[in-house]
Amino acid sequence: MNREHRHSLRGLLATQFLGIFNDNAWKIVVALLGIRSVVAEIGPSAPAFETAAQTQTTLAFAVFALPLMLASLPAGVLADRMSKRSVIILMKILEVAFMAAGAVALLLHPSGGLPVLLVLGFMGVHSALLSPAKYGILPEILPHDRLSAGNGLFELSNFLAIIAGTYAGGYLLGSVPEAHWIVGAAFTGIAILGFLASCTIPAVPPARSAGGLAATTRGAWAALRADRILRLAVLGSVFFWTLASLIGQQVLVYTKVVLGLPDTVVGGPLAVVAAGTGLGAVLAGKLSASKVEYGLFPLGALVFGFFTLLLGIRWPASIGATVSLASSPCSIPSVIWPLSGWR
């Protein structure tokens, strides 16, 4: 990738990294506060503790994910009708506001509850509105023969941010037990850096000047009907992210309830899972070379299914190492490999 293309990507990668970091860090903070509330209410040794902790974790993940689903189509229209760079900058301004609101929520309600859940929901809306613009701008700032490599770097930054955010959320929360608002203030500063990075993204024109939600829906449906590979790719992505979300919830509850790890290190196992995902993204970009290689999808699905089944059969009694070469639309799917403490 030449210097001009690297320069075009630099601001986008920084914007992506900082935004995904905040999304995952805040989600972990909300989930851990929910688990703390369960401990305070029924105690860590109660028979119902694991179920209640799972409920709180699922609630946090669902509050973030539901807006992603509901706002996706309007987000696609917004990204087409406006310059994608303008959409990205606008969403980063909203992220600063939401994280500032999160700091205030933690100042007034240190134990979490509804205020932090509302902020998490707004972060889900923000991410949904941002996603089509940040993914869609790649083909507009990169030539086709550099798209796979650029996509690999983009996915790598994505999962590096998941690693950092997942670990940092628990670490920061455990480091300031008497002043949780500092966590929100730190995330606000990161959001400001993300806004500054977004201002360096190259300007691009709007993709189209006409057509609303109905036209976008019809166009998307027509494209799916006309392209079998696209249909399979969408289905594969849906299955992967569904399973990835479920695995993330289970690992978080397992580390807190079964292993009893403190908040400062509870994000570690999840971060290691995401590390393998980022490596898979880069490897897929290398294997694809100068083309979009669809053959990686079935290969990744088989690998993901096999090792997820193995993990279910041989669930570890203690955390050794968890390695994941996880699938995404442009990476090789997941290999989760616990190395010690088999039951």
Secondary structure, 3 states (H helix, E strand, C coil): CCHHHHHHHHHHHHHHHHHHHHHHHHHHHHHHHHHHHHHHHHCCCCCCHHHHHHHHHHHHHHHHHHHHHHCHHHHHHHHHHCCHHHHHHHHHHHHHHHHHHHHHHHHHCCCCCHHHHHHHHHHHHHHHHHHHHHHHCHHHHCCHHHHHHHHHHHHHHHHHHHHHHHHHHHHHHHHCCCCCHHHHHHHHHHHHHHHHHHCCCCCCCCCCCCCCHHHHHHHHHHHHHHCHHHHHHHHHHHHHHHHHHHHHHHHHHHHHHHCCCCCCCCCHHHHHHHHHHHHHHHHHHHHHCCCCCCCHHHHHHHHHHHHHHHHHHCCECCCCCCCCCCCECCECCCCCCCCCCEC
